Amino acid sequence: MSNKAWRIVALLFIVVPIIICIIISFIITYFPTSDVSLILASDFLPIAIKIQGVGILIAILVSIFKIKKD
């Protein structure tokens, strides 16, 4: 995979979920009793965290395979 492809994968699976988690955390912090923050906390935050975890796992596996390949 080329460097450009790895940057896109990193952006999609690591950077974007981190930004989503930060935005949701700010909304939950500043509007703790609103319905929107409850929906975000129960639905979207766990999904963003799972996507981020999958992205980090993919990055670790790729680095392990690159080390074994060399």
N, C-alpha and C positions, 0 to 999 in steps of 0.2 A: 504494500500500500504506500502511496506517495505521501510526502509531508503535508501536502494540501488536504488530502483525504483524512489524515490523522487530526489535523486542526479542526476540520468539520466535525469529526466524531467527538473530539474533546469539547467543542463548543456545544454540541447538542446534548451530550450525556453528562457533562460535568458543570460547565459554566452556567448554562440556562437554568437547570434545577436549583443551583445555588442562588441565583438572582430571584427566582420564584419563591424560594424559602425565605429570603430576606424581605421581600415585599409582603408576603403573607404574615411574617412575624411582626412587621411594623403595623399592619392593619389590625392584627389581633391585639397588639399592645395598646394602640391608641383608641380603638373602638371595641373594648372587651365584651360589651353586652349586646352589640348589634347582631342581627341575624346573619349578616354577611360574614362577620368574623367567625361565627359558629360553623357556618357552611364551609368556609375556607379551611378552618382547623380540622374539621372532620373528614372532608373529602379531598381537597387538593394538596394539603401539606404532606400527608403520608405518601401520595403518589409521587410528588416531587422528590421526597427523600428516597423512595425506592428507585426512581430513575437515576438519581445521583449515585446510589450504591451500586447499581448495575454498571454505570459508566466507570466508576473507580475499579470495580472488579475486572471489567474488560481491559482497562489500562494496565492493571497488574498482570493479567494473563498474557497480554501482548508483550510486555517487557520480559516476562519469564521465557516466552517462546523465542524472543529475539536473542536472549542470552544463550539459550540452548542451541540456537541455530549457528551462532558464532563460535 
